[in-house]
Amino acid sequence: MGIGRAHAKAILLGEHAVVYGAAALAVPIPQLTATASAGWSAGSAQAGAADNLSFTATGSVTRTMVTQVSESLRRLTAAFKARTGVTDEAHLDVIVDGTVPPGGGLGSSAATSRAIVLALANLFDRDLSDADAFDLVQTAENVAHGRASGVDARAVGASAPLRFQAGRAAELAIGCDTLLVVADSGSPGSTKEAVRRLRASFTGAGAQERFVERAGRLVDTAVAALAAGRAAELGAQLTEYHALLGAAGLSTDRIDALVTAALDAGSLGAKITGGGLGGCMIALTRPEHARTVTARLHETGAAQTWVVPLRRASGHV
């Protein structure tokens, strides 16, 4: 039996613009995990077990996600075997237990794929480099979302907040004593539909360039504020980025209500996170305000909340 683990992530700033070459800032959420186990089945003649693979999911997983993962798992397994030289054709059983909410914008599909990749490496006794693991997760992400930027594939294995751009990641310098309160709206988003809607919003000459340029300025200002410990300035960039995504039609009334509630309760900034059209929002909050912000978000309709320290994590899951 091989075991693999990965965790959730939240995009602090830069979602969507990162696909067009801008930078994105991502934060690991180690308390939300995906754990995969992979082993050889006693028999291969199982109903629906095409290509010598069976997939089972437990935890926070929807029927739609099971279908998506089942489809991408075959490509992922084939790519893993090709890259690592595995020729074994025995029937594989893969089981994933996840606590990352699907459609929440927290990297559920990437975390699941990374956990599976690491479980296969463990099962077949293969040493994977970070680059190998990233490339394999990207294989599955491109199946799930179309053209994926790579930020999710990198962040679900990171131990610290990252700046990601054009396939390269670097740890962020952090001088703020703050928290991120993550709230699930209870309504799953759709990355593919959000990408389509954003492209449709680029009407007129230079519209795409203006979106990417403004996003890049907000990200750059946030990086400097985060490093210098200017928490209020960092929060303002989050709120402005939410307005940018909202103007493109990527937010929802429920998300907007949660953003307003977080700001009214004392958060320094708040925004939708991830693909959009539902899912989760994040609120940059000082520790002394976290309880009030969390309570207000639940009063406003948040299905779940999590509190994530904005600092270097102690290690990988």
N, C-alpha and C positions, 0 to 999 in steps of 0.2 A: 504494500500500500504506500502510495506517495501522498504527501500533504503539502499544500501551498496556501499562503495567506497574503492578502492585500487589504487596503483600507480605502475609505472614501476620501474625497477632496472637495474643497469649495474654491471657486474662482473669486478672488478678491476684486480684481478688475481685469478687463481685456477680453472677455468672451466675445466671440464672433470676429472681432477685429484681428485676433491672433491668426485666423485662417488666411487673412490678407497680408500677413507679414508683420503685424504689430506685435508688441510684447503682451504677455498676460502674466498676472500674479496669481499663484495657486497656493493654497494652504492645506496640508494633510489633516484629515479628521480621523485620528487613530481609534477612537471609540466605536466607529462604525466599520465593520469588517466583512470580508468575504473569505471563507475557508473552503478549500476544495480538497477532496480526496479522490485519488485515481487508483484503480486496481484492475486486475485481470478477473474476468468473469469465469465461472465454472463451465458455462456453456454459451455458445454464440447464437443459438437459435431462439432469439427473443423477439416478441412482436414489436415491430417498429424500430428494431435495432439495426438500421441501415449502416453500411460502411464499418461494421464491427465496433460500433459505439452506442452506448446507452447513457442518457443524461437524466439526472434527478436533481431537483432543486427544493430546498426547504427554506424557511425563514421568510423574510420580506421580499417575496418573489411573486410576480403575477404570471398568469397563464401566457400572456403575450410575450413576456420576457423569456419564459421557458422555450417558446417557439423560436425566438430570435437567437438565443444562446445555442440551442440545439443545431440551428443552421450554421452559425459561425464556428461552432466547436469542431465540425468536420474539417473546415478549412484550417482552423488553428492547429488541430492535431496533425494534419498533413504537412503543414508548414514546419511544425516542430520536428517531425520525423526527418523531413528533408534537410533541415538545418543541422540537426544533431547526428544524422547518420543512423537513426533507429530503423531497423528493418522488421521488427517484430510485428506480426499481423494478428496476434491474439486479440480476442474481444476485450474491450475496455469498458469498465463502468466508472463514470465520473459523477460525483455527488458534490453539490455546492450548497453550503449553508451561509446565507447572507443577511446582514442587518442594514445594508444600505438601501434606502427606499428607491425603487425603480421609478424612473421619470422625474426624480427630484432634482436633477442637475448636479448631483454629488458624485458622479462617476461610477454608477452601479455597474454598467456594462464593462468598463475598463477594469474595475476591481475584480469582477468575476473572471474576466479573461486572464488577468495576471495571476490570480490564485490558481487557475487551471494550468497555466504554463509552468508555474513553479511546482505544482503537484506532479506533472508529467516529468519534469526534470528530476524530481526526487525519486519517482518510480523507476525511471530508466537510468538513474545514477549518472546524470549529465550535469556538468558545470556550465551554467549559462552566465555570460557577461551581462552587464547592465544594458549594453547595446543590443544584444540578442533578445533579451526579455522585452525591451521596448519595441523592437521591430515586430516581434510575434504578437504582442498586444495590439499594435497598430493594424496588423492583418485583420484581427477581429473587429476593431473599431471602424475600419473602413467599410466592413460589411454592414455593421449596425447603423452607422450614421452617414455613409457616403464619404466625402472627403473630410477626414478628421485631422485636426491641427497637430495632434500629438501631445497636447498639454495634459489631457487626462491620463494617457498611457504613462507619462512620466510621473505625474503627481501621486498616483495611487500606490507608488512604491517609494515615495520620498519620505525622509525623516525630518524635513524642515521646510518652511515656506520657500517657494521658488519663484524666480523670474524666468519665464520661458519664451523663447523667440526663435523661430526658424529652426526648430529641432534641437536647440541647445538650451540647457537649464543651468542656472546658477543660484546658490542659496542667497536669500535676501538678508541684508543687515537689518536688525530690529532693535529700535531704541524705545519702543512704546510698551508701557505696562497696561495692555488692553486685552479684551476678550472679543471673540466673535460669538454672537448668539445666532444660531442657525435655526430657522423655523420652516417646517414643512407646511405648505398651504393645504395639503390634502388633495390637491388636484394635479395629477401628473402632467408634465410638460411634454413637448415634442421637438426634439432638436432638428429633425429633418424639416418639419413644417416651419420652424423658426428661421432656419437657413433660407428656405424658399421665400418666406415673407420679407426677410431683410433684403434679399436680392431684388425683390419686386419693388421695394421702397426706394431703390437707387434710381430715381427718375431724374433726368436732366444731366447735362454734362458735368462731370466732376463730383457727383453725389457720393459715389463710393469713396473717392479720395478724401472728401471732407469728413466722412464718417471715420475713416481710419486715422486721419490726422488728429481729429479731436480726441479719439480714444487714446492715441499714443501720447498726447499731451497730458491727459488725465493720469495715465499709468506712470509716466515719468515723474510727474509731480508727487504722486503717491509713493513712489520708491524713495524719493528724497525725504519726504515727510516721515516715512516709516523709519528710515535710518536715523534721522535726527531727533526722533521722539516727539514730533509735532502731531499728536494724536488728533486734535481737532481739525487740522488741515487734511490729514489722511481721511478722516470721516467725510469731509466735504467732497472729496474726490469720489467716494463711493456713491454719495447721493447724486452728484452730477452724472455719474456713469449710468445710474438708474434712469435718470431723465433722458439720456441719450438712447438707451434701449427702449424706453417707453415711447419715445417719439417715432421709433421704427416699428411700433406695434407689437413689441415682444413681451410686454408685461400683461397683467390681467387685473381686473378690479380687486380680486382677492389679494393678490400680491401687493398692489398699491395700498390697500387698507392696512396690511401688515407693516409695510414700510412707514406709513404715517404713524401707526401706533408705536413703533419702536422709537421714532424720532420724538414723539410727544412724551415718551417715558424716559427720555434722557440719553438716548443713543447719540453718538457723535456723527453717525452716518449710516445709511441703510440702502440696500439695493436687492434686486433679483439676482440670482446666481445661476450659472449654467446656461443651457440652451434657451430657456424662456418658454413663454406661453403656459406657465404653470410651474410646478415644482417648488423649489425652496427660495427663501430670501435670507440675507445675512445682515446683521446689525453690529457695527463696531461700537463697543460699550466698555466703559470703565468698570473695573471689578465691583465697585460699590453700588453700581446701578444695575447689575446683572439680574438680581432677583426681581426688581420692579419691571424691567424690560421683558423678562420671560413671562411674568404674570400677565402683563398687558397683551403680549402676543397670543397667549392662550385665550384670554378674554375676547380677542378679536377673531378667533377662529383657527389658530394654528393647530394642526393635528398632532405635531410633536415638536419639541425643541431640544437643542443640544448646545452646550457651552464649550467653546474651544479656545484655550489660551493662545494668543498670537505671539508665539515664541518658538525657538528651536525645540523640537520634540526630543524626548530622551532616547528614542531608538525606533527601529522598524518593528512592525507587528510580525 
